[in-house]
Amino acid sequence: MDNQVPPLGDYNALTLNVPLCEAVERAGAGWAMDRMAALGAIVGSREARHHAVRTDSHPPVLHRYDAAGERINQIERDPSWHWLVDRTLDFDLHGLTMRHGLSNTHAARAAMILLWGEVSLPTICPVSANYAMVPALSVEPAIQRQWLEALTTTDRGKLAFAGASMTERQGGSDIRQTATVATPQADGSYVLDGDKWFVTCPWADLFLVLARAPGGLTCFLADARQGGFFTERLKDKLGWHGLGVGEVQLRGVAAQRVGEEGRGVGAIMRMITYTRLDVLLENCASIRTGTLRAIHYARHRTTFGRRLVDQPLMTNVLTDLALESEAATAAGMRVAQSYDVPDSQYGRIALTLMKYWVSKRAAPHAAEALECLGGNGYVEASGMPRLLRDSVVGSVWEGSGNIAALDVLRAIRSGGSAFDAFRDECCKARGGNRSLDSELDDVFDDAVAWAASEDAEWTARLMVERLALVLQASLLMQTAPNAVADAFCHARLANRGATYGRVPLSSFATEILDRALPA
């Protein structure tokens, strides 16, 4: 048929992603390139895409009772879900950072998360929980040693999947309202009773749970396999249909205390620090996916006598989408790299900034990429509606936009070296672009004044956006070709606006697009 866009077919998601390949080398994770290439081949395969589509249309099913009326609490997941999760385990996305003798494992794993997110975002969640629970348990070394093998093994029969249980019906981000009760036992253990309103992966084995002990809000490790853990209902969600999210009852669940009584928020934040990184990476992957599909479509579609990609306004939009993707990739990889540096101060602010900003950009980016396909993009078979639905979750999970913005405010107000490290990193790009230099002259003094002001919360989003854009611009100025860095600075710093398609005419659009998707 004439003027029909061919499917992507089989491709290697790594070799097509020039900015990611360069970021991997910069992060000192080049040793994993062969592993990444193998994963990239799976990500770009029609087989993997088939399983991803199937998991979206075949969500998990809760079976509460058996034929005899006995409570069985079983969650049935589609075979395609298991196929996809098994591939993440094959590439050790749950335990790579705990392997001895390897360098820069957080950066290497981040690159593979960025790749895997192009085919299946929901299946990142279970491996992310395992990845994050290990450092969370470090507050209790004996408990960490007890569960380390089960959380990181590549033996399917011995692996224990992890999850977290914080949110309750009466409160979302305000976990101070937690009503679940932890009752001390004579042997030093606890028993948990309460209701959790939003539990991801309720079929998992081990959960970090917030509950009220005699000494206050405390973090506990509960083994759901020991009984008392009942899923009441699975949520009917906007996106991520393949991932089960449940409302759960805890009735006499045996648990181990993680950290001191009354210090539960700090303990569980150790886990969130790592899952928040994965949410950032998932949004980077979403943006990359939309860019890839939009450019591919435009290169194969003819309108008004020439290819869609050669129509000036479409070229501008695609270039702008590609800039967003490269900036997100650079920032995501740089933040992940900071996890490979013990006690990195840079990452404390950079992580929350980028989680806020990239999450805010993912859904508008997906909508614009969908529009590039016109009516074809509005059809489920294109994959774009699923991309749009799935892109929204990152701005909600692991801290909504307001929570992330307020976290940045608290980090700056707390003083210390985190803000200084962040500022020094950004200022390494000084002298490369006039618009960036102008922003560097003012933004950090403005941020300090903002943090000290009485109306700081009212204007938090404006300041966090400025800081995030400066971070992305400085990274591109140091790492990307001039065509990319200058175009980004012009479109995001000198010419701010609400829509894509604002790249200056002098930009090297072909070079930018070829980096996003080699012709």
N, C-alpha and C positions, 0 to 999 in steps of 0.2 A: 504494500500500500504506500502511496506517495506521502511524503512529509510526516511520516510517523517516526517517533523517537525510539531507537532500539533500546532494549534493556541494557543495564550495565554489564550483564554477564558475569563471568568470573574475573576477578582482578585481585591485586594484592594491595590491601589498604595501607600498608607501610610504604611501599615504593612510590605510591601516588602522593604521599604526604611529605613534600619536601621540607616544610617548616618543622615538622615533628622529627624527621631524621636529623636535621641540624641541631635541634634542641637536645636530642639524646646524646649526641657527641659532646655538646657543650657541658652537659651534666655529668660527663664521665661514665656514662652507662653504655658505651659502645660495645662492651663485651657481650651484651644481650641482643645485639642486632639480629643474629641468626634466629634466636628464639622469637623475636618480634616479627621477623619476616614470615616465620612459620605460622604465627598467630594471624598476621595480616592476610595470609592466603585463605585461612578459614573465614575470617571476617568478611572478605570480599567474595565468598563463594555463594552460589545460588542455594546450596544446601542449607547453609546457616541462615540465610534470609528467609527461606521457607519455614524453618523452625521458629524464627522470631515472629513471623506473621501468625503462625499457628498459636503460639503462646498468648498472643494478644486476643485472638478470637476464641480461645479455650481457657478461660481463667480457672483457677483452682476451685474445687467444690468441697464444702464441709459436710462430712457425714457424722452427725452427732450420736446416732444410735445404730445398733445392729438390728437384725431381724427379730431378736428376742427382746428388744427394748432396752438393752444394756448400753450405758454411755461408753462410746468408743473414742470420740474426739479425734477422728481421722480426717486429714485434709488430703484430698486426691489432687495431684498435679499432673498436667498433661505430659506424655512422653517427650514432647519437644522441649518442655521446660528442663527436664532431666538431661536431655542431650546437650543443651546449651550450658547448663551449670557444670556438667562433667567436663566440658571444654575449658571452662575457667579454672577448674581444678587441675587439669592436665598441664596448664601453664603456671600453676602455683600462684595464682593471684591472691590466694588467701594466706600463704605462708612464706612467700619469697623473702620478705624483709627479715625473717628470722633465720635464714640460712647462713651458716658461717663460711667465711672465705670468699664472699662476694662483696664487691664495692658498689656504693651508690645504689642500693637496692630499692630505695623508695622512688628514686627517679626512674629506674628501669621499670618498676611495677606501674608507675604513673603512666608511662608511655603505653604500656599494654592495656591499661584501663581506658586510655584515650582511644586506642584502636578498637577494643571490644565494644565500647559504647556506640560505635557506628552501626553495629548490628543488633545489640540487645542491651538497653539500659537497665531494665528490671533485674536481670540476672547478675548484675554487679552487686546488688544489695546483700545477698547472703555471704559472698566472699568478703565484702567490705566489713561486715560485722565481725567475722573471724579475725581479719587483719587488725581491727581496732580494739578488740577485746583483750588481746595479749598485752599491749602497753597499759590498758586500763587496769589490769590485774597486778601491775607492778607495785602498786601500793601495798599489796600483801604478797611478798615473794613466795611464801610457802604455797599459797593458793595458785599463784601463777605457775609454779613448777608442777603442781598437781595436774593442771589442765593443759599445759603447753603442748604436749604431744597430741592430745585429742583435737586441739584447735588448729594445728598446723600440719598434721600428717597428710600425706598424699594417698594413704590407704583408705579407700572409700568405706570399707567395713569398720574402720576405727575412728573415722572423722566425726566430730561433734560440731554441728552448726550452731552459731551464736546468734543472739538477738538482744534487743533492749526493750525494757518496759517501763516507761515513765509517764506518759500522758494519761490523764484520767478525765472522766466525763465533765467535771466541773472546772477543769483548767487545761489550757494548752501549754503555752510557753511558761506560764507562771506555775512552776512545779512546786512552789511553796505551799500550794493548796492540796498537795498529795494527802490522801486519806487512808491508803493501804497501811495496815498495821503489822509490825514485826514484833513477835513475842519471843523473848529470850527463853532458851531451854537450859536444863541443868548441865548439859555437856558443852555449852558454849555456842551451839548452833541457834538458829531462829526458825520460827514458823511464820509464814506470810499469809495474810487474809485481806482481800480487797478486790477491786475491779479496775481493770485497765482498759481504756477506751480506744487506743490506737497502737497496736502492737504489730510491727512489721515481722514477717516470717514467723507467724505464730506456730508453725510446724517445727521450729528449731528445737534444739536440745537444751542449750544453756542460755540463760538470760541474766543480764544485769537489771536489777529491779530497784526502784526507789520506794522506800517505805518508812513509816514513822516508828522508830524504836524509842525506848524510854529516854534516850539522850538526844532525840531530835531526828531530823530527816537524814536517812542513812542509805548507803548503797549495799546491795546484797547480790550474791551470785546464787541463782536457783537452777536446779536440774529438773526440767519439766518432765523428764522420763520417770521421776520418782513418784509422780502422781499429784493430784490436786490442782492441775493446770488445765482449765477447760475453756475452749474457744466457743463462744456463744454465737458469733456471727462473723462472716467475712464482709468487709466493706465493698460497696459498689462504687468504684472510684472513677474519676475523670480519665486517668491514664494509668500506665504501668499495670495493665490488666492482668498480666501473667503473675504478678507478685501478690501473694496473699497478705492482706492486712486485716487483723482480727480484733474483735472485742473479747476480752479474756477475763475469766473469773479465776482468782487465786483462792483456794480453799485448803488451808493447812499445808502449804507448799514448804518443804524443807529448804533452808538456805544458809549460806555462809556469809558472814559480814565481810565487806570489802572496805577497808579503811575504818576510821574511828566513827563511833556514833555521833550524829550531828554534823558530819562532814561529807554527807552523801553527794551534794551537788559537785563539790570539787573532785570527788572520785569518779563520778560518771562523766564529768567533763573531759577526763582523760580519753574516754572512748569517743566522745563527740569531736574532739580535736582531730581525730583521724577519719571518722566518717564524714566530717565536714570537708576534708580534703577531697574525698571521693565524690561528694556532691558537686564540688567545683569542677572536677575532672569530667563528670558526667555531663555537665552543661557545656563544657568545652567540646566534648564529643558530639553533642547535639548540634552545636553550631557548625562544626566541621561537616556533619552529615548533610545539613541543609545546603551548605555551600557546594559540596560535591554534586548533589543531585541537580541543583539549579544550573550550574555551569554545564554539566553533561547534557541536560535538556536543551539549553540555549545553543549549544554547538551543533545540535542535530535537527533543530527546528528552523524552518524557513518562513519568513513573514515579509510581505511587501517586496519580494524579489531578492532578498538576501538573508543570510543566517541571522537568527535572533541575537546571537552573541555579538554580531557586528552592528546592530542598531545602537546608536550612541547612548540613548538613555538607558537601555537595558545593559549595555556595557558598563555604564556608571554604577547601576544598581549591583551588578554582579561583582564589580571591583570592590564596592563598599562591603558587601557580604564577605568577600575573601579577606579584606582587611580585618574585619571583626573576628574571623576565624583565626587568622595568624596571631593577632594580639592575644586572643584567649589562650591559644596553645602555648605561646611564649610565657604568659603569666602562670598558667597552670603548671607547666614544667618547672618554672623557676621556684614556685612555692613548694612543689614536691621535693626539689633539690635541697631546700632548706631543712627538710626532715632528715637528711643524711648528715647534717652538721649538728653535733651534740650542742644543746642549749642555744640554738640559733635564735637570736632576737628578731631578725628580719622577718621571719615567718609569722611571728605573733600577730602583727598588724596586717601583713600582706595577705595571709590566708583569709581573714575575715573580710577585708576589702574586696578581694577577688570573688569570694563566695557570694557576697552581696551583688557585685556589679555583673558578673557573668551570668548569674541566675536571672537578673533583671533583663539581660539582653537576649537570653535564649528563646523565650516565647516570641517576641517581636521578630527575631531573626527567622525563626521557623515559619511565621506567618508570611514574611516577605519572600522567603525561598519558595513557599507554596504558591504565592502569587506569580512567581516567575514561570511556573508551569501552567498558569491560567486555569481554565476549567478542569484540565487533566489533573492538576494538583489537588483539586477538591474531591477527587474520587479516591476511595479507600485503597484501590489497587495500586495507586502511585506510591503509597507509603507515607505521603506527606501529612495526611490527617493524624496518623499515629504519631509522627514526629512532633506535630504541634501539641497533641494531648500530653505526650510524655515530657515535653520541654517545660511544662508549667511547674512540675513538682519540685524542682530544685530551689524555687523561691519560697517554698513552704517548709520543706524538711530541713532538719538540723539548723533551725533558726530562720524565721521569716525575715523579710527585708528590714523591718523595723528592729528586730532583735539584733541582726548583724550590725546595723548602723549604730545602735546603742553600745554594742560590744566594742566597736572601734572608738567610740567616745570614751568609754571607760579605760581602754588601753592607753589613750593619750593622756587622760587625766591622772592615771596612776604614776606617770613619770617613768623613771628608769631609762634603760638604754634601747628599748624596742623602737620608739619613735625616732631616735637618733640613727639607729641602724637602717631603718626604712628610708629616712631622708638621705643619708649618705649614699645608699644604693641608687636612688633615683638621680642624685646629682652627678653620678658618674657620666651621665649622658649630656651634661652641659656643653654647649658650644656646637651641637650638631644641628639644631633647628631653632629658628627665631621664635616661633610660637611656643615651643617647649621651654626655651630659656626664659621667656616672659612669665610663663606659669611657674617655673621653678623659683623665680625671684620672689614670688608672692605667696604661693600656696601653703608653704610650711609655717610661715609666720601667721597667716590667716587661720590655719588649723589650730595653732596654739591659742590664739585669741578666741576662736570659736569654742574650744573646749573649756575655756575659763568663763564664758559668758553665761548669763542666766537663761537665755533662750536657745541654748545649744541643742536641746532635744528637738525643738521646733524645726531647726534648719539642718538636722543631722544628715538627711539624705543628700542635700546639695553638696555638703562638704565631702562626704564619703565618695560621691561620684567624681568630684574633682581629683581627689587623691588617687582613686582607682585609674582614672584616665592618664594621670601623670605617670603612674607606675607602668601602665602598658606602653605609653609613648616612649618612656626611657628605655624599656627593654627592647623595643623594636629599633630604637636609635642605636643601640649597642650591638644588635645581633642581626638585624634584617638588612636587605639591600636598601639603598637610599630611596628607591622608588616606593617601597612599602612604608618606610618610616616617615618620609616627608608627606606622603598622601594621608597617612593616619593622623599625623599632627595637624594637618590642614583641616581634615574632616571632623576631628573630634575636639581639637583645642581652639583653632582659629575660627571655625565655622560650625558651631554647635547647632544641632537641630534635632527634630524628633523622628525623622524618617531616613531610610537608606537612599543612596543616590546623590550624595553631596560631595563626591570626590572632585578635586579641581581638574580642569581640562588638560593641564600639562602633565598629569600623572601618566606613568607608563602602565597602562591598563593591561596590555598583553603580557608583560612580564609578571605582573601581580597575579593574573589569572592562571598563567602557566605554573606558578609556584603552588597555587591552590589545587590545580588539576592539570598535570602535564598533558599537552595536546597530543 
